[in-house]
Amino acid sequence: MRKELDLDVRIKDQSVEIFEIRPRWQHPEETIESQVAKTTYVKTQDVWKIYWMRQDLKWHSYEPLPEVQVIEEFLAEVDSDPHHCFWG
């Protein structure tokens, strides 16, 4: 399955980004990345802010749950995706 679809994370500064890796449709020897979800730790507020990628390819605040106290809550929200923002 990993040849067809894989998940990975990228950590940069205070942010953690989850993304899919899959073969390019017309050139399967090449891979493309699709952003799924992002969280950023805001130290001054001691919260993790949650973002999702909209059609404009920009990160937007995830309004159903804009912030959480611990990163495990972010992962649980992305996994359950009750509003179909992360996985479609």
Backbone atoms as SQL, in Angstrom:
CREATE TABLE atoms (id INTEGER PRIMARY KEY, chain TEXT, resi INTEGER, resn TEXT, atom TEXT, x REAL, y REAL, z REAL);
INSERT INTO atoms VALUES
  (1, 'A', 1, 'MET', 'N', 0.820, -1.192, 0.000),
  (2, 'A', 1, 'MET', 'CA', 0.000, 0.000, 0.000),
  (3, 'A', 1, 'MET', 'C', 0.864, 1.256, 0.000),
  (4, 'A', 2, 'ARG', 'N', 2.016, 1.219, 0.632),
  (5, 'A', 2, 'ARG', 'CA', 2.851, 2.419, 0.728),
  (6, 'A', 2, 'ARG', 'C', 3.322, 2.920, -0.626),
  (7, 'A', 3, 'LYS', 'N', 3.401, 2.050, -1.620),
  (8, 'A', 3, 'LYS', 'CA', 3.782, 2.508, -2.952),
  (9, 'A', 3, 'LYS', 'C', 2.675, 3.355, -3.569),
  (10, 'A', 4, 'GLU', 'N', 1.431, 3.097, -3.167),
  (11, 'A', 4, 'GLU', 'CA', 0.295, 3.823, -3.713),
  (12, 'A', 4, 'GLU', 'C', -0.114, 5.010, -2.859),
  (13, 'A', 5, 'LEU', 'N', 0.068, 4.907, -1.536),
  (14, 'A', 5, 'LEU', 'CA', -0.300, 5.979, -0.631),
  (15, 'A', 5, 'LEU', 'C', 0.453, 5.806, 0.675),
  (16, 'A', 6, 'ASP', 'N', 1.080, 6.881, 1.119),
  (17, 'A', 6, 'ASP', 'CA', 1.808, 6.850, 2.378),
  (18, 'A', 6, 'ASP', 'C', 1.527, 8.151, 3.112),
  (19, 'A', 7, 'LEU', 'N', 1.688, 8.146, 4.412),
  (20, 'A', 7, 'LEU', 'CA', 1.550, 9.341, 5.236),
  (21, 'A', 7, 'LEU', 'C', 2.889, 9.666, 5.858),
  (22, 'A', 8, 'ASP', 'N', 3.126, 10.947, 6.060),
  (23, 'A', 8, 'ASP', 'CA', 4.362, 11.365, 6.713),
  (24, 'A', 8, 'ASP', 'C', 4.085, 12.645, 7.479),
  (25, 'A', 9, 'VAL', 'N', 5.028, 13.040, 8.308),
  (26, 'A', 9, 'VAL', 'CA', 4.929, 14.293, 9.055),
  (27, 'A', 9, 'VAL', 'C', 6.188, 15.106, 8.820),
  (28, 'A', 10, 'ARG', 'N', 6.009, 16.393, 8.905),
  (29, 'A', 10, 'ARG', 'CA', 7.126, 17.326, 8.784),
  (30, 'A', 10, 'ARG', 'C', 7.055, 18.247, 10.002),
  (31, 'A', 11, 'ILE', 'N', 8.186, 18.399, 10.680),
  (32, 'A', 11, 'ILE', 'CA', 8.258, 19.288, 11.837),
  (33, 'A', 11, 'ILE', 'C', 9.146, 20.464, 11.460),
  (34, 'A', 12, 'LYS', 'N', 8.600, 21.664, 11.616),
  (35, 'A', 12, 'LYS', 'CA', 9.359, 22.878, 11.310),
  (36, 'A', 12, 'LYS', 'C', 9.037, 23.912, 12.373),
  (37, 'A', 13, 'ASP', 'N', 10.066, 24.338, 13.084),
  (38, 'A', 13, 'ASP', 'CA', 9.901, 25.286, 14.182),
  (39, 'A', 13, 'ASP', 'C', 8.846, 24.754, 15.161),
  (40, 'A', 14, 'GLN', 'N', 7.752, 25.470, 15.325),
  (41, 'A', 14, 'GLN', 'CA', 6.719, 25.084, 16.290),
  (42, 'A', 14, 'GLN', 'C', 5.544, 24.369, 15.624),
  (43, 'A', 15, 'SER', 'N', 5.688, 23.973, 14.360),
  (44, 'A', 15, 'SER', 'CA', 4.578, 23.374, 13.619),
  (45, 'A', 15, 'SER', 'C', 4.836, 21.914, 13.269),
  (46, 'A', 16, 'VAL', 'N', 3.737, 21.162, 13.211),
  (47, 'A', 16, 'VAL', 'CA', 3.750, 19.776, 12.766),
  (48, 'A', 16, 'VAL', 'C', 2.735, 19.672, 11.636),
  (49, 'A', 17, 'GLU', 'N', 3.194, 19.164, 10.500),
  (50, 'A', 17, 'GLU', 'CA', 2.331, 19.047, 9.329),
  (51, 'A', 17, 'GLU', 'C', 2.208, 17.581, 8.926),
  (52, 'A', 18, 'ILE', 'N', 0.991, 17.134, 8.676),
  (53, 'A', 18, 'ILE', 'CA', 0.725, 15.783, 8.190),
  (54, 'A', 18, 'ILE', 'C', 0.425, 15.888, 6.705),
  (55, 'A', 19, 'PHE', 'N', 1.042, 14.997, 5.908),
  (56, 'A', 19, 'PHE', 'CA', 0.792, 15.030, 4.472),
  (57, 'A', 19, 'PHE', 'C', 0.810, 13.627, 3.881),
  (58, 'A', 20, 'GLU', 'N', 0.115, 13.491, 2.737),
  (59, 'A', 20, 'GLU', 'CA', 0.083, 12.234, 1.992),
  (60, 'A', 20, 'GLU', 'C', 1.161, 12.264, 0.913),
  (61, 'A', 21, 'ILE', 'N', 1.697, 11.097, 0.618),
  (62, 'A', 21, 'ILE', 'CA', 2.642, 10.939, -0.487),
  (63, 'A', 21, 'ILE', 'C', 2.059, 9.875, -1.412),
  (64, 'A', 22, 'ARG', 'N', 1.942, 10.221, -2.683),
  (65, 'A', 22, 'ARG', 'CA', 1.384, 9.268, -3.649),
  (66, 'A', 22, 'ARG', 'C', 2.054, 9.465, -4.998),
  (67, 'A', 23, 'PRO', 'N', 2.006, 8.455, -5.862),
  (68, 'A', 23, 'PRO', 'CA', 2.577, 8.611, -7.203),
  (69, 'A', 23, 'PRO', 'C', 1.781, 9.622, -8.022),
  (70, 'A', 24, 'ARG', 'N', 2.484, 10.361, -8.852),
  (71, 'A', 24, 'ARG', 'CA', 1.818, 11.279, -9.779),
  (72, 'A', 24, 'ARG', 'C', 1.029, 10.435, -10.772),
  (73, 'A', 25, 'TRP', 'N', -0.180, 10.848, -11.091),
  (74, 'A', 25, 'TRP', 'CA', -1.091, 10.041, -11.905),
  (75, 'A', 25, 'TRP', 'C', -0.500, 9.700, -13.274),
  (76, 'A', 26, 'GLN', 'N', -0.006, 10.674, -14.009),
  (77, 'A', 26, 'GLN', 'CA', 0.501, 10.408, -15.357),
  (78, 'A', 26, 'GLN', 'C', 1.975, 10.017, -15.381),
  (79, 'A', 27, 'HIS', 'N', 2.662, 10.196, -14.264),
  (80, 'A', 27, 'HIS', 'CA', 4.082, 9.833, -14.166),
  (81, 'A', 27, 'HIS', 'C', 4.300, 9.109, -12.836),
  (82, 'A', 28, 'PRO', 'N', 3.918, 7.849, -12.755),
  (83, 'A', 28, 'PRO', 'CA', 3.961, 7.136, -11.475),
  (84, 'A', 28, 'PRO', 'C', 5.353, 6.984, -10.863),
  (85, 'A', 29, 'GLU', 'N', 6.394, 7.249, -11.628),
  (86, 'A', 29, 'GLU', 'CA', 7.742, 7.189, -11.051),
  (87, 'A', 29, 'GLU', 'C', 8.028, 8.425, -10.197),
  (88, 'A', 30, 'GLU', 'N', 7.210, 9.463, -10.322),
  (89, 'A', 30, 'GLU', 'CA', 7.336, 10.677, -9.517),
  (90, 'A', 30, 'GLU', 'C', 6.289, 10.655, -8.408),
  (91, 'A', 31, 'THR', 'N', 6.600, 11.288, -7.285),
  (92, 'A', 31, 'THR', 'CA', 5.632, 11.363, -6.189),
  (93, 'A', 31, 'THR', 'C', 5.214, 12.812, -5.969),
  (94, 'A', 32, 'ILE', 'N', 4.027, 12.949, -5.411),
  (95, 'A', 32, 'ILE', 'CA', 3.531, 14.269, -5.039),
  (96, 'A', 32, 'ILE', 'C', 3.104, 14.232, -3.576),
  (97, 'A', 33, 'GLU', 'N', 3.115, 15.387, -2.943),
  (98, 'A', 33, 'GLU', 'CA', 2.679, 15.519, -1.565),
  (99, 'A', 33, 'GLU', 'C', 1.389, 16.324, -1.532),
  (100, 'A', 34, 'SER', 'N', 0.465, 15.894, -0.689),
  (101, 'A', 34, 'SER', 'CA', -0.786, 16.621, -0.470),
  (102, 'A', 34, 'SER', 'C', -0.919, 16.876, 1.031),
  (103, 'A', 35, 'GLN', 'N', -0.995, 18.138, 1.407),
  (104, 'A', 35, 'GLN', 'CA', -1.107, 18.488, 2.815),
  (105, 'A', 35, 'GLN', 'C', -2.459, 18.054, 3.348),
  (106, 'A', 36, 'VAL', 'N', -2.442, 17.535, 4.570),
  (107, 'A', 36, 'VAL', 'CA', -3.660, 17.042, 5.208),
  (108, 'A', 36, 'VAL', 'C', -4.052, 17.948, 6.369),
  (109, 'A', 37, 'ALA', 'N', -3.133, 18.167, 7.294),
  (110, 'A', 37, 'ALA', 'CA', -3.437, 18.952, 8.489),
  (111, 'A', 37, 'ALA', 'C', -2.153, 19.546, 9.053),
  (112, 'A', 38, 'LYS', 'N', -2.337, 20.610, 9.827),
  (113, 'A', 38, 'LYS', 'CA', -1.180, 21.273, 10.434),
  (114, 'A', 38, 'LYS', 'C', -1.580, 21.768, 11.813),
  (115, 'A', 39, 'THR', 'N', -0.645, 21.700, 12.742),
  (116, 'A', 39, 'THR', 'CA', -0.853, 22.284, 14.058),
  (117, 'A', 39, 'THR', 'C', 0.395, 23.080, 14.424),
  (118, 'A', 40, 'THR', 'N', 0.182, 24.179, 15.112),
  (119, 'A', 40, 'THR', 'CA', 1.284, 25.048, 15.527),
  (120, 'A', 40, 'THR', 'C', 1.145, 25.333, 17.011),
  (121, 'A', 41, 'TYR', 'N', 2.239, 25.135, 17.739),
  (122, 'A', 41, 'TYR', 'CA', 2.233, 25.395, 19.168),
  (123, 'A', 41, 'TYR', 'C', 2.473, 26.876, 19.412),
  (124, 'A', 42, 'VAL', 'N', 1.591, 27.484, 20.196),
  (125, 'A', 42, 'VAL', 'CA', 1.726, 28.892, 20.565),
  (126, 'A', 42, 'VAL', 'C', 2.097, 28.927, 22.044),
  (127, 'A', 43, 'LYS', 'N', 3.365, 29.156, 22.289),
  (128, 'A', 43, 'LYS', 'CA', 3.899, 29.063, 23.644),
  (129, 'A', 43, 'LYS', 'C', 3.251, 30.067, 24.599),
  (130, 'A', 44, 'THR', 'N', 2.997, 31.285, 24.126),
  (131, 'A', 44, 'THR', 'CA', 2.423, 32.318, 24.994),
  (132, 'A', 44, 'THR', 'C', 1.028, 31.961, 25.481),
  (133, 'A', 45, 'GLN', 'N', 0.313, 31.130, 24.734),
  (134, 'A', 45, 'GLN', 'CA', -1.037, 30.716, 25.110),
  (135, 'A', 45, 'GLN', 'C', -1.093, 29.272, 25.595),
  (136, 'A', 46, 'ASP', 'N', 0.024, 28.550, 25.422),
  (137, 'A', 46, 'ASP', 'CA', 0.121, 27.134, 25.785),
  (138, 'A', 46, 'ASP', 'C', -0.989, 26.311, 25.123),
  (139, 'A', 47, 'VAL', 'N', -1.161, 26.517, 23.792),
  (140, 'A', 47, 'VAL', 'CA', -2.157, 25.773, 23.020),
  (141, 'A', 47, 'VAL', 'C', -1.563, 25.373, 21.678),
  (142, 'A', 48, 'TRP', 'N', -2.197, 24.382, 21.071),
  (143, 'A', 48, 'TRP', 'CA', -1.887, 23.955, 19.705),
  (144, 'A', 48, 'TRP', 'C', -3.010, 24.464, 18.808),
  (145, 'A', 49, 'LYS', 'N', -2.706, 25.312, 17.847),
  (146, 'A', 49, 'LYS', 'CA', -3.703, 25.804, 16.896),
  (147, 'A', 49, 'LYS', 'C', -3.781, 24.824, 15.728),
  (148, 'A', 50, 'ILE', 'N', -5.006, 24.549, 15.266),
  (149, 'A', 50, 'ILE', 'CA', -5.237, 23.557, 14.207),
  (150, 'A', 50, 'ILE', 'C', -5.593, 24.268, 12.903),
  (151, 'A', 51, 'TYR', 'N', -5.015, 23.767, 11.806),
  (152, 'A', 51, 'TYR', 'CA', -5.254, 24.326, 10.480),
  (153, 'A', 51, 'TYR', 'C', -5.582, 23.218, 9.488),
  (154, 'A', 52, 'TRP', 'N', -6.329, 23.581, 8.450),
  (155, 'A', 52, 'TRP', 'CA', -6.623, 22.648, 7.358),
  (156, 'A', 52, 'TRP', 'C', -6.407, 23.369, 6.042),
  (157, 'A', 53, 'MET', 'N', -6.094, 22.597, 5.001),
  (158, 'A', 53, 'MET', 'CA', -5.783, 23.137, 3.683),
  (159, 'A', 53, 'MET', 'C', -7.074, 23.237, 2.872),
  (160, 'A', 54, 'ARG', 'N', -7.400, 24.455, 2.452),
  (161, 'A', 54, 'ARG', 'CA', -8.597, 24.660, 1.639),
  (162, 'A', 54, 'ARG', 'C', -8.238, 24.607, 0.161),
  (163, 'A', 55, 'GLN', 'N', -9.242, 24.765, -0.697),
  (164, 'A', 55, 'GLN', 'CA', -9.025, 24.686, -2.144),
  (165, 'A', 55, 'GLN', 'C', -8.067, 25.751, -2.657),
  (166, 'A', 56, 'ASP', 'N', -7.933, 26.860, -1.940),
  (167, 'A', 56, 'ASP', 'CA', -7.011, 27.909, -2.372),
  (168, 'A', 56, 'ASP', 'C', -5.555, 27.573, -2.044),
  (169, 'A', 57, 'LEU', 'N', -5.334, 26.363, -1.496),
  (170, 'A', 57, 'LEU', 'CA', -4.003, 25.858, -1.136),
  (171, 'A', 57, 'LEU', 'C', -3.320, 26.705, -0.071),
  (172, 'A', 58, 'LYS', 'N', -4.127, 27.281, 0.816),
  (173, 'A', 58, 'LYS', 'CA', -3.614, 28.032, 1.964),
  (174, 'A', 58, 'LYS', 'C', -4.167, 27.401, 3.231),
  (175, 'A', 59, 'TRP', 'N', -3.380, 27.507, 4.304),
  (176, 'A', 59, 'TRP', 'CA', -3.821, 26.985, 5.583),
  (177, 'A', 59, 'TRP', 'C', -4.849, 27.932, 6.186),
  (178, 'A', 60, 'HIS', 'N', -5.949, 27.346, 6.698),
  (179, 'A', 60, 'HIS', 'CA', -7.004, 28.114, 7.350),
  (180, 'A', 60, 'HIS', 'C', -7.274, 27.509, 8.720),
  (181, 'A', 61, 'SER', 'N', -7.664, 28.371, 9.641),
  (182, 'A', 61, 'SER', 'CA', -7.999, 27.890, 10.972),
  (183, 'A', 61, 'SER', 'C', -9.136, 26.881, 10.875),
  (184, 'A', 62, 'TYR', 'N', -9.020, 25.825, 11.615),
  (185, 'A', 62, 'TYR', 'CA', -10.038, 24.776, 11.646),
  (186, 'A', 62, 'TYR', 'C', -11.106, 25.210, 12.649),
  (187, 'A', 63, 'GLU', 'N', -12.121, 25.896, 12.180),
  (188, 'A', 63, 'GLU', 'CA', -13.111, 26.530, 13.043),
  (189, 'A', 63, 'GLU', 'C', -13.905, 25.594, 13.951),
  (190, 'A', 64, 'PRO', 'N', -14.185, 24.354, 13.555),
  (191, 'A', 64, 'PRO', 'CA', -14.901, 23.501, 14.513),
  (192, 'A', 64, 'PRO', 'C', -14.119, 23.274, 15.812),
  (193, 'A', 65, 'LEU', 'N', -12.797, 23.312, 15.732),
  (194, 'A', 65, 'LEU', 'CA', -11.943, 23.125, 16.908),
  (195, 'A', 65, 'LEU', 'C', -10.621, 23.858, 16.629),
  (196, 'A', 66, 'PRO', 'N', -10.581, 25.177, 16.824),
  (197, 'A', 66, 'PRO', 'CA', -9.413, 25.955, 16.419),
  (198, 'A', 66, 'PRO', 'C', -8.146, 25.710, 17.240),
  (199, 'A', 67, 'GLU', 'N', -8.306, 25.220, 18.452),
  (200, 'A', 67, 'GLU', 'CA', -7.119, 24.946, 19.263),
  (201, 'A', 67, 'GLU', 'C', -7.398, 23.855, 20.280),
  (202, 'A', 68, 'VAL', 'N', -6.312, 23.192, 20.671),
  (203, 'A', 68, 'VAL', 'CA', -6.392, 22.120, 21.668),
  (204, 'A', 68, 'VAL', 'C', -5.249, 22.297, 22.653),
  (205, 'A', 69, 'GLN', 'N', -5.356, 21.616, 23.780),
  (206, 'A', 69, 'GLN', 'CA', -4.342, 21.749, 24.831),
  (207, 'A', 69, 'GLN', 'C', -3.127, 20.846, 24.611),
  (208, 'A', 70, 'VAL', 'N', -3.367, 19.666, 24.040),
  (209, 'A', 70, 'VAL', 'CA', -2.272, 18.711, 23.836),
  (210, 'A', 70, 'VAL', 'C', -2.315, 18.197, 22.398),
  (211, 'A', 71, 'ILE', 'N', -1.169, 17.824, 21.887),
  (212, 'A', 71, 'ILE', 'CA', -1.079, 17.406, 20.483),
  (213, 'A', 71, 'ILE', 'C', -1.881, 16.132, 20.206),
  (214, 'A', 72, 'GLU', 'N', -2.073, 15.295, 21.220),
  (215, 'A', 72, 'GLU', 'CA', -2.865, 14.081, 21.034),
  (216, 'A', 72, 'GLU', 'C', -4.312, 14.408, 20.658),
  (217, 'A', 73, 'GLU', 'N', -4.832, 15.526, 21.147),
  (218, 'A', 73, 'GLU', 'CA', -6.190, 15.945, 20.770),
  (219, 'A', 73, 'GLU', 'C', -6.243, 16.337, 19.296),
  (220, 'A', 74, 'PHE', 'N', -5.196, 16.970, 18.813),
  (221, 'A', 74, 'PHE', 'CA', -5.096, 17.303, 17.392),
  (222, 'A', 74, 'PHE', 'C', -5.105, 16.034, 16.550),
  (223, 'A', 75, 'LEU', 'N', -4.280, 15.067, 16.923),
  (224, 'A', 75, 'LEU', 'CA', -4.208, 13.812, 16.175),
  (225, 'A', 75, 'LEU', 'C', -5.548, 13.079, 16.176),
  (226, 'A', 76, 'ALA', 'N', -6.238, 13.097, 17.307),
  (227, 'A', 76, 'ALA', 'CA', -7.547, 12.447, 17.392),
  (228, 'A', 76, 'ALA', 'C', -8.564, 13.136, 16.486),
  (229, 'A', 77, 'GLU', 'N', -8.528, 14.470, 16.423),
  (230, 'A', 77, 'GLU', 'CA', -9.464, 15.206, 15.568),
  (231, 'A', 77, 'GLU', 'C', -9.189, 14.920, 14.094),
  (232, 'A', 78, 'VAL', 'N', -7.922, 14.891, 13.710),
  (233, 'A', 78, 'VAL', 'CA', -7.568, 14.584, 12.322),
  (234, 'A', 78, 'VAL', 'C', -7.987, 13.155, 11.974),
  (235, 'A', 79, 'ASP', 'N', -7.759, 12.241, 12.883),
  (236, 'A', 79, 'ASP', 'CA', -8.107, 10.844, 12.645),
  (237, 'A', 79, 'ASP', 'C', -9.614, 10.662, 12.473),
  (238, 'A', 80, 'SER', 'N', -10.398, 11.273, 13.331),
  (239, 'A', 80, 'SER', 'CA', -11.856, 11.102, 13.239),
  (240, 'A', 80, 'SER', 'C', -12.457, 11.980, 12.144),
  (241, 'A', 81, 'ASP', 'N', -11.883, 13.145, 11.893),
  (242, 'A', 81, 'ASP', 'CA', -12.309, 14.065, 10.834),
  (243, 'A', 81, 'ASP', 'C', -13.833, 14.200, 10.745),
  (244, 'A', 82, 'PRO', 'N', -14.489, 14.641, 11.833),
  (245, 'A', 82, 'PRO', 'CA', -15.950, 14.679, 11.839),
  (246, 'A', 82, 'PRO', 'C', -16.565, 15.658, 10.838),
  (247, 'A', 83, 'HIS', 'N', -15.802, 16.630, 10.376),
  (248, 'A', 83, 'HIS', 'CA', -16.328, 17.624, 9.425),
  (249, 'A', 83, 'HIS', 'C', -15.778, 17.446, 8.022),
  (250, 'A', 84, 'HIS', 'N', -15.047, 16.370, 7.799),
  (251, 'A', 84, 'HIS', 'CA', -14.508, 16.015, 6.470),
  (252, 'A', 84, 'HIS', 'C', -13.617, 17.108, 5.875),
  (253, 'A', 85, 'CYS', 'N', -12.853, 17.747, 6.716),
  (254, 'A', 85, 'CYS', 'CA', -11.938, 18.803, 6.251),
  (255, 'A', 85, 'CYS', 'C', -10.550, 18.253, 5.906),
  (256, 'A', 86, 'PHE', 'N', -10.114, 17.242, 6.608),
  (257, 'A', 86, 'PHE', 'CA', -8.752, 16.758, 6.438),
  (258, 'A', 86, 'PHE', 'C', -8.641, 15.679, 5.365),
  (259, 'A', 87, 'TRP', 'N', -9.535, 14.725, 5.384),
  (260, 'A', 87, 'TRP', 'CA', -9.438, 13.587, 4.466),
  (261, 'A', 87, 'TRP', 'C', -10.434, 13.663, 3.311),
  (262, 'A', 88, 'GLY', 'N', -11.266, 14.685, 3.299),
  (263, 'A', 88, 'GLY', 'CA', -12.182, 14.888, 2.170),
  (264, 'A', 88, 'GLY', 'C', -13.523, 14.283, 2.309);
